[in-house]
Amino acid sequence: MIDPNVLTYDSNGLIPVIVQDDSTKDVLMLGYANQETLKETIESGRMVFYSRSRSERWLKGETSGNFLHVSSISVDCDKDALVAMVHPDGPTCHLGNASCFEAQS
């Protein structure tokens, strides 16, 4: 896993995390983490984000039961963005969709 201490966080102390299904390779969502939630993610093996709208820690699945189990986290070359490969327990999107991203025609 990565070392949260060596990453480049934005002015709000956050780093974007692209979440991808490890089995299907589908992009599931985009979230943000701070140093504390990233450390918790690494320790627990479940994705923990920082909710920008609620200004608080957010364990994905805490309410719905649809946890995201982390298999790996990669950092980009600038150390300012992450890709988390996960195994979801169920739909990722709060609307009940597998992914927060839908193809537009």
Secondary structure as GFF3:
##gff-version 3
##sequence-region A 1 105
A	DSSP	three_ten_helix	4	6	.	.	.	ID=ss1
A	DSSP	beta_strand	15	21	.	.	.	ID=ss2
A	DSSP	beta_strand	27	33	.	.	.	ID=ss3
A	DSSP	alpha_helix	35	44	.	.	.	ID=ss4
A	DSSP	beta_strand	48	51	.	.	.	ID=ss5
A	DSSP	beta_strand	56	59	.	.	.	ID=ss6
A	DSSP	beta_strand	68	75	.	.	.	ID=ss7
A	DSSP	beta_strand	82	88	.	.	.	ID=ss8
###
